[in-house]
Amino acid sequence: MKGGSSKNGIGHPTNGMTPKRLGGLDDLSIFVSVARQTSFVAASRRLGVPTSSVSRAVARLEDELNVQLLRRTSRNVVLTDEGRQLLEQAAPHLGALEEAIASAVDRQPEPSGVVRVTAPAYTGSTRVARSLAAFSLAHPNITVELDASNVIRDLLQDGFDFGVRVGPYVDPDFVARRLWQGQFGLFAAQAFVKSALGGKAQIDRETLQCQPCVALRPSVVWRFLGPAGEQIEIAPPVRFTVNDPRGTADVARQGLGIALLPLDAVAQNAQGLVRLRTDFGEPQPIDLYVVYPTRRLLPQRVRMAIEWLTKERNAREVKSHGAASG
């Protein structure tokens, strides 16, 4: 790096020279990611580029500004005063600038290419798959590759354009836009209700805590919202696990226990299941979000797919509100 650190702020080096140009947009984006992650390695994973490229980009930006932006230690990196000033001034505007560039350079009469998406196994293979199938029909030149899996993929490292995640989702390097709210209910086989619950479809907290359940995972905590909005947690004894709600529903039909299921997982085939009610609250819904990197120029086809999912969310909410008011 040329010269010493400026004492007068970014772009005003002590030797009186001004840099030939401010660091390129890519270099600035990389610096912001390193500053937020406080690690070159973590930034390289987020950005999907080699660590050596990240290091060269920051060094190039420092060289052009003629100031030291980061101090490297054996464990992490620390912002200098100049680096902190640049981060505060540049970061708020960087996302909007990248979006503007993406809109300007990626306009096609009919976009084409591949959109790669990852989503949870059940939601991905049902609601997300149906929505993106309609998107594909509307845009035949766009190919959709949907990974429906309960393995949480690294969007950048695994090469996905965006993912659908259970929220709340908080990560400064990603944008999270709410899609849908999943509603749940308690269900059990008619034979189980008769033999274990005395034929009653209404249960109290103590009963739920001691009855066997069919769950999505070996260790389970079911959350309910009480009358005043308070959160109630119950950990029933697990008898059988299936990591897909459809399989959970099928096992519950065999009379092995109570299952907490998405309402849409049993709406089309509730045969053999009884919906149970409690005297202490309703199952807490979950929010699903579409998540994508903040520091990546999104191709037009990806933005269109994200907007398609969001538009469907809005349509569902309008329909739901209309039905409620009617």
TORNUTOR-612812 format. One record per residue (C-alpha): residue number from 1; residue in three letters; x negated, y negated, z. Coordinates in pm, 1 decimal. Example, Ala and Ser with C-alpha at 12.3 -4.5 7.8 and 13.67 -1.06 7.14 Angstrom:
2
@i = 1 aa = Ala X = -1230.0 Y = 450.0 Z = 780.0
@i = 2 aa = Ser X = -1367.0 Y = 106.0 Z = 714.0
This chain:
326
@i = 1 aa = Met X = 0.0 Y = 0.0 Z = 0.0
@i = 2 aa = Lys X = -133.1 Y = -344.0 Z = -91.1
@i = 3 aa = Gly X = -198.7 Y = -605.7 Z = 176.6
@i = 4 aa = Gly X = -49.7 Y = -622.0 Z = 523.5
@i = 5 aa = Ser X = 299.4 Y = -649.6 Z = 662.6
@i = 6 aa = Ser X = 486.1 Y = -973.2 Z = 612.1
@i = 7 aa = Lys X = 571.7 Y = -1183.9 Z = 913.0
@i = 8 aa = Asn X = 820.8 Y = -1389.7 Z = 717.0
@i = 9 aa = Gly X = 1072.4 Y = -1127.6 Z = 606.6
@i = 10 aa = Ile X = 1125.9 Y = -904.2 Z = 306.4
@i = 11 aa = Gly X = 999.2 Y = -1039.4 Z = -24.4
@i = 12 aa = His X = 761.4 Y = -1294.7 Z = 130.9
@i = 13 aa = Pro X = 422.4 Y = -1126.5 Z = 177.0
@i = 14 aa = Thr X = 152.4 Y = -1316.4 Z = 363.7
@i = 15 aa = Asn X = -75.9 Y = -1345.4 Z = 61.9
@i = 16 aa = Gly X = 176.3 Y = -1575.0 Z = -108.9
@i = 17 aa = Met X = 237.7 Y = -1330.4 Z = -393.9
@i = 18 aa = Thr X = 586.5 Y = -1213.7 Z = -479.7
@i = 19 aa = Pro X = 640.1 Y = -854.9 Z = -594.1
@i = 20 aa = Lys X = 673.7 Y = -792.6 Z = -965.2
@i = 21 aa = Arg X = 1025.0 Y = -656.6 Z = -902.1
@i = 22 aa = Leu X = 1227.9 Y = -529.8 Z = -612.4
@i = 23 aa = Gly X = 1225.1 Y = -154.6 Z = -570.9
@i = 24 aa = Gly X = 1445.7 Y = 31.9 Z = -816.9
@i = 25 aa = Leu X = 1791.0 Y = 143.0 Z = -713.8
@i = 26 aa = Asp X = 1673.6 Y = 503.6 Z = -679.9
@i = 27 aa = Asp X = 1381.3 Y = 404.1 Z = -455.9
@i = 28 aa = Leu X = 1605.9 Y = 187.3 Z = -241.2
@i = 29 aa = Ser X = 1863.3 Y = 468.2 Z = -208.9
@i = 30 aa = Ile X = 1591.8 Y = 708.8 Z = -102.3
@i = 31 aa = Phe X = 1454.7 Y = 463.3 Z = 153.4
@i = 32 aa = Val X = 1802.7 Y = 416.1 Z = 304.0
@i = 33 aa = Ser X = 1848.1 Y = 792.8 Z = 332.6
@i = 34 aa = Val X = 1506.6 Y = 838.1 Z = 498.6
@i = 35 aa = Ala X = 1579.5 Y = 552.0 Z = 739.2
@i = 36 aa = Arg X = 1914.9 Y = 700.3 Z = 837.9
@i = 37 aa = Gln X = 1785.8 Y = 1056.3 Z = 871.2
@i = 38 aa = Thr X = 1457.0 Y = 941.6 Z = 1036.0
@i = 39 aa = Ser X = 1295.0 Y = 1222.5 Z = 840.4
@i = 40 aa = Phe X = 1151.7 Y = 1267.5 Z = 492.3
@i = 41 aa = Val X = 1239.1 Y = 1637.8 Z = 494.9
@i = 42 aa = Ala X = 1600.7 Y = 1578.7 Z = 602.6
@i = 43 aa = Ala X = 1638.9 Y = 1306.4 Z = 339.5
@i = 44 aa = Ser X = 1504.2 Y = 1535.6 Z = 68.6
@i = 45 aa = Arg X = 1763.8 Y = 1798.9 Z = 161.8
@i = 46 aa = Arg X = 2043.7 Y = 1542.4 Z = 156.5
@i = 47 aa = Leu X = 1937.3 Y = 1400.8 Z = -179.2
@i = 48 aa = Gly X = 1847.5 Y = 1731.6 Z = -338.1
@i = 49 aa = Val X = 1497.3 Y = 1620.2 Z = -443.4
@i = 50 aa = Pro X = 1149.8 Y = 1740.0 Z = -334.1
@i = 51 aa = Thr X = 997.9 Y = 1587.1 Z = -22.5
@i = 52 aa = Ser X = 700.7 Y = 1472.4 Z = -227.4
@i = 53 aa = Ser X = 932.8 Y = 1270.9 Z = -452.1
@i = 54 aa = Val X = 1094.2 Y = 1110.3 Z = -146.9
@i = 55 aa = Ser X = 753.5 Y = 1014.9 Z = -7.0
@i = 56 aa = Arg X = 639.7 Y = 867.4 Z = -340.4
@i = 57 aa = Ala X = 959.3 Y = 664.3 Z = -376.4
@i = 58 aa = Val X = 919.6 Y = 504.8 Z = -33.3
@i = 59 aa = Ala X = 550.0 Y = 437.9 Z = -95.2
@i = 60 aa = Arg X = 637.3 Y = 279.3 Z = -430.1
@i = 61 aa = Leu X = 895.9 Y = 53.4 Z = -267.9
@i = 62 aa = Glu X = 650.8 Y = -47.6 Z = 4.8
@i = 63 aa = Asp X = 386.1 Y = -117.8 Z = -257.0
@i = 64 aa = Glu X = 617.4 Y = -340.3 Z = -461.1
@i = 65 aa = Leu X = 739.7 Y = -531.2 Z = -154.2
@i = 66 aa = Asn X = 387.4 Y = -539.5 Z = -7.5
@i = 67 aa = Val X = 519.0 Y = -454.1 Z = 338.5
@i = 68 aa = Gln X = 527.6 Y = -142.8 Z = 552.6
@i = 69 aa = Leu X = 886.3 Y = -22.9 Z = 590.7
@i = 70 aa = Leu X = 831.8 Y = 297.1 Z = 790.1
@i = 71 aa = Arg X = 580.7 Y = 423.9 Z = 1041.7
@i = 72 aa = Arg X = 520.7 Y = 796.3 Z = 1008.4
@i = 73 aa = Thr X = 463.5 Y = 1005.7 Z = 1321.1
@i = 74 aa = Ser X = 406.4 Y = 1378.1 Z = 1363.1
@i = 75 aa = Arg X = 776.7 Y = 1434.8 Z = 1433.6
@i = 76 aa = Asn X = 976.5 Y = 1162.5 Z = 1259.4
@i = 77 aa = Val X = 966.5 Y = 818.8 Z = 1103.9
@i = 78 aa = Val X = 1029.9 Y = 484.3 Z = 1271.6
@i = 79 aa = Leu X = 1148.2 Y = 164.9 Z = 1103.1
@i = 80 aa = Thr X = 924.9 Y = -138.1 Z = 1116.1
@i = 81 aa = Asp X = 1086.7 Y = -479.6 Z = 1163.4
@i = 82 aa = Glu X = 1074.9 Y = -529.6 Z = 785.1
@i = 83 aa = Gly X = 1223.0 Y = -185.2 Z = 727.0
@i = 84 aa = Arg X = 1505.6 Y = -252.9 Z = 970.6
@i = 85 aa = Gln X = 1577.1 Y = -584.1 Z = 799.3
@i = 86 aa = Leu X = 1587.7 Y = -422.3 Z = 455.6
@i = 87 aa = Leu X = 1816.5 Y = -144.2 Z = 579.6
@i = 88 aa = Glu X = 2060.3 Y = -392.5 Z = 734.1
@i = 89 aa = Gln X = 2069.1 Y = -609.5 Z = 422.0
@i = 90 aa = Ala X = 2073.2 Y = -339.7 Z = 154.4
@i = 91 aa = Ala X = 2277.2 Y = -48.8 Z = 292.9
@i = 92 aa = Pro X = 2620.2 Y = -220.1 Z = 301.4
@i = 93 aa = His X = 2595.6 Y = -315.2 Z = -66.2
@i = 94 aa = Leu X = 2428.0 Y = -6.0 Z = -205.6
@i = 95 aa = Gly X = 2733.8 Y = 216.7 Z = -224.5
@i = 96 aa = Ala X = 2944.4 Y = -42.2 Z = -406.9
@i = 97 aa = Leu X = 2660.8 Y = -113.9 Z = -649.9
@i = 98 aa = Glu X = 2614.4 Y = 254.2 Z = -732.3
@i = 99 aa = Glu X = 2987.7 Y = 297.2 Z = -789.7
@i = 100 aa = Ala X = 2987.3 Y = -2.8 Z = -1024.6
@i = 101 aa = Ile X = 2696.7 Y = 142.6 Z = -1222.5
@i = 102 aa = Ala X = 2868.5 Y = 481.7 Z = -1239.7
@i = 103 aa = Ser X = 3185.0 Y = 322.4 Z = -1375.1
@i = 104 aa = Ala X = 2990.0 Y = 127.1 Z = -1635.8
@i = 105 aa = Val X = 2773.3 Y = 408.2 Z = -1773.0
@i = 106 aa = Asp X = 3011.4 Y = 702.5 Z = -1749.1
@i = 107 aa = Arg X = 3322.1 Y = 602.7 Z = -1940.5
@i = 108 aa = Gln X = 3434.3 Y = 852.4 Z = -2202.0
@i = 109 aa = Pro X = 3766.0 Y = 883.3 Z = -2388.9
@i = 110 aa = Glu X = 3798.1 Y = 1236.6 Z = -2249.7
@i = 111 aa = Pro X = 3536.4 Y = 1337.5 Z = -1992.0
@i = 112 aa = Ser X = 3379.0 Y = 1680.8 Z = -2017.9
@i = 113 aa = Gly X = 3145.2 Y = 1899.0 Z = -1816.2
@i = 114 aa = Val X = 3158.4 Y = 2101.8 Z = -1496.0
@i = 115 aa = Val X = 3300.6 Y = 2007.2 Z = -1155.5
@i = 116 aa = Arg X = 3171.3 Y = 2228.6 Z = -872.8
@i = 117 aa = Val X = 3382.9 Y = 2240.2 Z = -556.4
@i = 118 aa = Thr X = 3359.3 Y = 2429.0 Z = -228.0
@i = 119 aa = Ala X = 3651.6 Y = 2478.8 Z = 11.1
@i = 120 aa = Pro X = 3754.0 Y = 2710.1 Z = 298.7
@i = 121 aa = Ala X = 3858.3 Y = 3056.1 Z = 182.4
@i = 122 aa = Tyr X = 4231.5 Y = 3030.9 Z = 242.1
@i = 123 aa = Thr X = 4285.3 Y = 2665.2 Z = 153.8
@i = 124 aa = Gly X = 4049.9 Y = 2693.5 Z = -142.2
@i = 125 aa = Ser X = 4218.9 Y = 2996.7 Z = -293.8
@i = 126 aa = Thr X = 4569.1 Y = 2856.2 Z = -245.2
@i = 127 aa = Arg X = 4641.0 Y = 2483.9 Z = -226.3
@i = 128 aa = Val X = 4310.2 Y = 2354.2 Z = -365.5
@i = 129 aa = Ala X = 4306.0 Y = 2615.6 Z = -642.6
@i = 130 aa = Arg X = 4661.4 Y = 2528.0 Z = -749.8
@i = 131 aa = Ser X = 4589.6 Y = 2158.4 Z = -754.9
@i = 132 aa = Leu X = 4265.5 Y = 2188.5 Z = -950.0
@i = 133 aa = Ala X = 4429.5 Y = 2431.5 Z = -1192.1
@i = 134 aa = Ala X = 4679.7 Y = 2157.1 Z = -1277.1
@i = 135 aa = Phe X = 4387.4 Y = 1914.9 Z = -1310.6
@i = 136 aa = Ser X = 4215.6 Y = 2154.7 Z = -1551.9
@i = 137 aa = Leu X = 4530.0 Y = 2183.3 Z = -1762.4
@i = 138 aa = Ala X = 4548.7 Y = 1804.1 Z = -1784.6
@i = 139 aa = His X = 4178.0 Y = 1779.1 Z = -1878.2
@i = 140 aa = Pro X = 4088.5 Y = 2083.3 Z = -2090.9
@i = 141 aa = Asn X = 3732.0 Y = 1964.7 Z = -2157.3
@i = 142 aa = Ile X = 3645.6 Y = 1982.9 Z = -1786.9
@i = 143 aa = Thr X = 3544.6 Y = 2317.8 Z = -1636.9
@i = 144 aa = Val X = 3612.2 Y = 2371.9 Z = -1265.8
@i = 145 aa = Glu X = 3398.2 Y = 2605.5 Z = -1055.9
@i = 146 aa = Leu X = 3566.9 Y = 2659.3 Z = -718.6
@i = 147 aa = Asp X = 3387.0 Y = 2838.2 Z = -434.8
@i = 148 aa = Ala X = 3651.3 Y = 2950.8 Z = -183.1
@i = 149 aa = Ser X = 3450.3 Y = 3071.6 Z = 114.5
@i = 150 aa = Asn X = 3436.0 Y = 3039.6 Z = 490.9
@i = 151 aa = Val X = 3060.8 Y = 2986.3 Z = 460.6
@i = 152 aa = Ile X = 2995.7 Y = 2612.5 Z = 499.5
@i = 153 aa = Arg X = 2793.0 Y = 2518.9 Z = 193.2
@i = 154 aa = Asp X = 2533.2 Y = 2242.8 Z = 181.1
@i = 155 aa = Leu X = 2678.9 Y = 2016.7 Z = -87.0
@i = 156 aa = Leu X = 2345.4 Y = 1874.9 Z = -198.4
@i = 157 aa = Gln X = 2122.3 Y = 2177.1 Z = -164.3
@i = 158 aa = Asp X = 2377.1 Y = 2415.6 Z = -317.9
@i = 159 aa = Gly X = 2468.4 Y = 2180.0 Z = -601.6
@i = 160 aa = Phe X = 2834.8 Y = 2106.2 Z = -524.7
@i = 161 aa = Asp X = 2997.0 Y = 1782.5 Z = -638.2
@i = 162 aa = Phe X = 3232.5 Y = 1770.0 Z = -339.9
@i = 163 aa = Gly X = 3383.1 Y = 1988.6 Z = -72.8
@i = 164 aa = Val X = 3705.0 Y = 2026.8 Z = 122.2
@i = 165 aa = Arg X = 3642.8 Y = 2035.2 Z = 496.1
@i = 166 aa = Val X = 3841.1 Y = 2056.9 Z = 818.7
@i = 167 aa = Gly X = 3821.8 Y = 1721.6 Z = 998.3
@i = 168 aa = Pro X = 3760.5 Y = 1496.0 Z = 1164.4
@i = 169 aa = Tyr X = 3444.0 Y = 1470.6 Z = 955.9
@i = 170 aa = Val X = 3177.5 Y = 1219.4 Z = 1062.3
@i = 171 aa = Asp X = 2849.6 Y = 1191.6 Z = 869.0
@i = 172 aa = Pro X = 2696.9 Y = 858.5 Z = 763.0
@i = 173 aa = Asp X = 2566.3 Y = 1010.6 Z = 440.0
@i = 174 aa = Phe X = 2907.3 Y = 1133.1 Z = 322.9
@i = 175 aa = Val X = 3242.5 Y = 981.3 Z = 236.4
@i = 176 aa = Ala X = 3541.1 Y = 1165.8 Z = 386.6
@i = 177 aa = Arg X = 3891.1 Y = 1103.9 Z = 248.2
@i = 178 aa = Arg X = 4188.3 Y = 1269.2 Z = 412.8
@i = 179 aa = Leu X = 4379.9 Y = 1509.6 Z = 190.2
@i = 180 aa = Trp X = 4638.7 Y = 1714.1 Z = 375.6
@i = 181 aa = Gln X = 4751.9 Y = 1801.3 Z = 721.9
@i = 182 aa = Gly X = 4794.6 Y = 2170.9 Z = 791.5
@i = 183 aa = Gln X = 5085.8 Y = 2266.5 Z = 1017.0
@i = 184 aa = Phe X = 5077.9 Y = 2583.3 Z = 1228.8
@i = 185 aa = Gly X = 5317.7 Y = 2810.1 Z = 1411.5
@i = 186 aa = Leu X = 5309.3 Y = 3111.6 Z = 1642.5
@i = 187 aa = Phe X = 5434.2 Y = 3438.4 Z = 1493.2
@i = 188 aa = Ala X = 5475.6 Y = 3800.2 Z = 1603.0
@i = 189 aa = Ala X = 5633.6 Y = 4116.2 Z = 1465.0
@i = 190 aa = Gln X = 5993.0 Y = 4187.8 Z = 1558.9
@i = 191 aa = Ala X = 5883.8 Y = 4510.5 Z = 1730.2
@i = 192 aa = Phe X = 5623.9 Y = 4320.5 Z = 1938.8
@i = 193 aa = Val X = 5880.7 Y = 4059.9 Z = 2042.8
@i = 194 aa = Lys X = 6113.4 Y = 4336.6 Z = 2157.5
@i = 195 aa = Ser X = 5855.3 Y = 4548.1 Z = 2342.0
@i = 196 aa = Ala X = 5614.5 Y = 4287.6 Z = 2485.7
@i = 197 aa = Leu X = 5826.9 Y = 3973.7 Z = 2514.6
@i = 198 aa = Gly X = 6156.0 Y = 4124.8 Z = 2625.3
@i = 199 aa = Gly X = 6321.0 Y = 4025.5 Z = 2297.8
@i = 200 aa = Lys X = 6269.9 Y = 3652.5 Z = 2365.1
@i = 201 aa = Ala X = 6125.1 Y = 3424.6 Z = 2096.9
@i = 202 aa = Gln X = 6051.9 Y = 3149.5 Z = 2352.7
@i = 203 aa = Ile X = 5738.5 Y = 3196.4 Z = 2561.4
@i = 204 aa = Asp X = 5566.7 Y = 3004.2 Z = 2835.6
@i = 205 aa = Arg X = 5197.9 Y = 2924.6 Z = 2878.3
@i = 206 aa = Glu X = 5128.4 Y = 3210.3 Z = 3117.8
@i = 207 aa = Thr X = 5277.5 Y = 3465.2 Z = 2878.2
@i = 208 aa = Leu X = 5071.1 Y = 3338.0 Z = 2585.9
@i = 209 aa = Gln X = 4751.9 Y = 3351.3 Z = 2792.7
@i = 210 aa = Cys X = 4793.5 Y = 3719.8 Z = 2875.1
@i = 211 aa = Gln X = 4939.7 Y = 3865.9 Z = 2555.3
@i = 212 aa = Pro X = 4705.3 Y = 4007.9 Z = 2287.3
@i = 213 aa = Cys X = 4655.4 Y = 3801.0 Z = 1976.6
@i = 214 aa = Val X = 4555.6 Y = 3851.8 Z = 1614.5
@i = 215 aa = Ala X = 4303.7 Y = 3578.4 Z = 1534.9
@i = 216 aa = Leu X = 4085.0 Y = 3436.9 Z = 1261.0
@i = 217 aa = Arg X = 3764.3 Y = 3479.5 Z = 1462.1
@i = 218 aa = Pro X = 3641.2 Y = 3683.1 Z = 1762.8
@i = 219 aa = Ser X = 3633.6 Y = 3386.8 Z = 2001.9
@i = 220 aa = Val X = 3947.0 Y = 3178.4 Z = 1977.4
@i = 221 aa = Val X = 4090.9 Y = 2870.1 Z = 2144.6
@i = 222 aa = Trp X = 4437.3 Y = 2763.3 Z = 2036.7
@i = 223 aa = Arg X = 4520.8 Y = 2395.4 Z = 2076.7
@i = 224 aa = Phe X = 4868.3 Y = 2256.3 Z = 2138.1
@i = 225 aa = Leu X = 5007.8 Y = 1906.4 Z = 2176.9
@i = 226 aa = Gly X = 5226.8 Y = 1852.1 Z = 2480.4
@i = 227 aa = Pro X = 5534.8 Y = 1626.9 Z = 2502.7
@i = 228 aa = Ala X = 5320.6 Y = 1321.9 Z = 2588.9
@i = 229 aa = Gly X = 5062.5 Y = 1396.7 Z = 2320.1
@i = 230 aa = Glu X = 4820.0 Y = 1561.4 Z = 2560.8
@i = 231 aa = Gln X = 4599.8 Y = 1841.9 Z = 2427.4
@i = 232 aa = Ile X = 4650.5 Y = 2186.6 Z = 2578.4
@i = 233 aa = Glu X = 4398.2 Y = 2464.7 Z = 2516.5
@i = 234 aa = Ile X = 4477.9 Y = 2833.5 Z = 2549.4
@i = 235 aa = Ala X = 4237.3 Y = 3124.7 Z = 2497.1
@i = 236 aa = Pro X = 4446.6 Y = 3441.0 Z = 2458.6
@i = 237 aa = Pro X = 4285.1 Y = 3787.9 Z = 2464.4
@i = 238 aa = Val X = 4182.4 Y = 3885.3 Z = 2110.4
@i = 239 aa = Arg X = 4284.4 Y = 4230.2 Z = 1988.3
@i = 240 aa = Phe X = 4216.8 Y = 4203.9 Z = 1615.5
@i = 241 aa = Thr X = 4044.5 Y = 3949.5 Z = 1390.1
@i = 242 aa = Val X = 4080.4 Y = 3879.7 Z = 1018.8
@i = 243 aa = Asn X = 3906.1 Y = 3576.5 Z = 868.2
@i = 244 aa = Asp X = 4191.2 Y = 3493.3 Z = 631.3
@i = 245 aa = Pro X = 4541.5 Y = 3382.1 Z = 740.5
@i = 246 aa = Arg X = 4708.9 Y = 3613.2 Z = 489.1
@i = 247 aa = Gly X = 4534.2 Y = 3914.7 Z = 638.9
@i = 248 aa = Thr X = 4609.0 Y = 3787.6 Z = 988.6
@i = 249 aa = Ala X = 4978.9 Y = 3770.8 Z = 901.0
@i = 250 aa = Asp X = 4973.7 Y = 4125.3 Z = 760.3
@i = 251 aa = Val X = 4808.1 Y = 4262.0 Z = 1075.7
@i = 252 aa = Ala X = 5052.5 Y = 4072.1 Z = 1299.1
@i = 253 aa = Arg X = 5339.4 Y = 4241.8 Z = 1110.6
@i = 254 aa = Gln X = 5206.7 Y = 4573.9 Z = 1238.0
@i = 255 aa = Gly X = 5287.0 Y = 4466.3 Z = 1594.9
@i = 256 aa = Leu X = 4932.3 Y = 4418.2 Z = 1724.8
@i = 257 aa = Gly X = 4990.9 Y = 4079.0 Z = 1884.5
@i = 258 aa = Ile X = 5072.0 Y = 3710.2 Z = 1843.8
@i = 259 aa = Ala X = 4915.8 Y = 3513.7 Z = 1558.3
@i = 260 aa = Leu X = 4868.4 Y = 3139.7 Z = 1507.3
@i = 261 aa = Leu X = 4923.0 Y = 3091.6 Z = 1134.2
@i = 262 aa = Pro X = 4948.2 Y = 2807.9 Z = 879.9
@i = 263 aa = Leu X = 5315.9 Y = 2761.8 Z = 803.0
@i = 264 aa = Asp X = 5253.4 Y = 2783.6 Z = 429.9
@i = 265 aa = Ala X = 5080.5 Y = 3121.3 Z = 479.0
@i = 266 aa = Val X = 5409.2 Y = 3279.5 Z = 587.3
@i = 267 aa = Ala X = 5661.0 Y = 3052.0 Z = 415.5
@i = 268 aa = Gln X = 5684.0 Y = 3271.8 Z = 105.2
@i = 269 aa = Asn X = 5672.6 Y = 3603.7 Z = 290.0
@i = 270 aa = Ala X = 5798.2 Y = 3581.7 Z = 646.5
@i = 271 aa = Gln X = 5953.9 Y = 3927.8 Z = 635.7
@i = 272 aa = Gly X = 5887.0 Y = 4118.4 Z = 955.4
@i = 273 aa = Leu X = 5765.0 Y = 3811.7 Z = 1147.6
@i = 274 aa = Val X = 5945.6 Y = 3610.4 Z = 1414.0
@i = 275 aa = Arg X = 5843.5 Y = 3251.6 Z = 1479.2
@i = 276 aa = Leu X = 5783.9 Y = 3192.3 Z = 1848.7
@i = 277 aa = Arg X = 5851.6 Y = 2869.4 Z = 2035.3
@i = 278 aa = Thr X = 5687.6 Y = 2747.6 Z = 2353.0
@i = 279 aa = Asp X = 5815.0 Y = 2540.7 Z = 2643.5
@i = 280 aa = Phe X = 5493.3 Y = 2336.0 Z = 2669.5
@i = 281 aa = Gly X = 5418.3 Y = 2200.1 Z = 2320.7
@i = 282 aa = Glu X = 5361.4 Y = 2257.4 Z = 1950.4
@i = 283 aa = Pro X = 5046.9 Y = 2388.5 Z = 1778.2
@i = 284 aa = Gln X = 4811.0 Y = 2103.6 Z = 1693.5
@i = 285 aa = Pro X = 4786.5 Y = 2040.0 Z = 1317.5
@i = 286 aa = Ile X = 4451.0 Y = 2010.4 Z = 1142.3
@i = 287 aa = Asp X = 4340.8 Y = 1750.8 Z = 887.5
@i = 288 aa = Leu X = 4166.1 Y = 1848.8 Z = 565.7
@i = 289 aa = Tyr X = 3926.6 Y = 1606.4 Z = 397.4
@i = 290 aa = Val X = 3753.7 Y = 1581.0 Z = 63.5
@i = 291 aa = Val X = 3385.5 Y = 1509.7 Z = 133.4
@i = 292 aa = Tyr X = 3116.1 Y = 1386.0 Z = -105.8
@i = 293 aa = Pro X = 2776.9 Y = 1212.5 Z = -78.0
@i = 294 aa = Thr X = 2774.4 Y = 835.5 Z = -37.5
@i = 295 aa = Arg X = 2438.4 Y = 793.8 Z = -206.8
@i = 296 aa = Arg X = 2500.0 Y = 976.7 Z = -531.5
@i = 297 aa = Leu X = 2639.5 Y = 837.2 Z = -855.3
@i = 298 aa = Leu X = 2957.6 Y = 1035.7 Z = -910.7
@i = 299 aa = Pro X = 3025.0 Y = 1132.9 Z = -1274.3
@i = 300 aa = Gln X = 3360.3 Y = 1024.3 Z = -1404.7
@i = 301 aa = Arg X = 3489.7 Y = 1382.6 Z = -1417.9
@i = 302 aa = Val X = 3410.1 Y = 1426.3 Z = -1044.9
@i = 303 aa = Arg X = 3578.9 Y = 1100.6 Z = -947.9
@i = 304 aa = Met X = 3883.7 Y = 1206.4 Z = -1151.1
@i = 305 aa = Ala X = 3903.4 Y = 1542.0 Z = -971.6
@i = 306 aa = Ile X = 3879.2 Y = 1373.2 Z = -631.8
@i = 307 aa = Glu X = 4147.9 Y = 1121.9 Z = -727.2
@i = 308 aa = Trp X = 4368.6 Y = 1406.8 Z = -851.4
@i = 309 aa = Leu X = 4355.4 Y = 1578.9 Z = -512.5
@i = 310 aa = Thr X = 4418.7 Y = 1249.6 Z = -332.2
@i = 311 aa = Lys X = 4711.0 Y = 1167.6 Z = -561.7
@i = 312 aa = Glu X = 4868.7 Y = 1504.8 Z = -487.5
@i = 313 aa = Arg X = 4828.8 Y = 1430.7 Z = -114.6
@i = 314 aa = Asn X = 5018.8 Y = 1105.2 Z = -158.4
@i = 315 aa = Ala X = 5292.8 Y = 1277.8 Z = -357.8
@i = 316 aa = Arg X = 5333.4 Y = 1542.6 Z = -88.1
@i = 317 aa = Glu X = 5360.7 Y = 1278.8 Z = 183.3
@i = 318 aa = Val X = 5623.0 Y = 1080.8 Z = -10.0
@i = 319 aa = Lys X = 5823.7 Y = 1400.1 Z = -69.6
@i = 320 aa = Ser X = 5793.9 Y = 1495.3 Z = 297.2
@i = 321 aa = His X = 5910.2 Y = 1153.1 Z = 416.1
@i = 322 aa = Gly X = 6198.9 Y = 1158.3 Z = 170.3
@i = 323 aa = Ala X = 6316.1 Y = 1494.9 Z = 294.4
@i = 324 aa = Ala X = 6292.2 Y = 1377.2 Z = 655.6
@i = 325 aa = Ser X = 6498.4 Y = 1065.7 Z = 588.9
@i = 326 aa = Gly X = 6754.3 Y = 1257.3 Z = 386.1
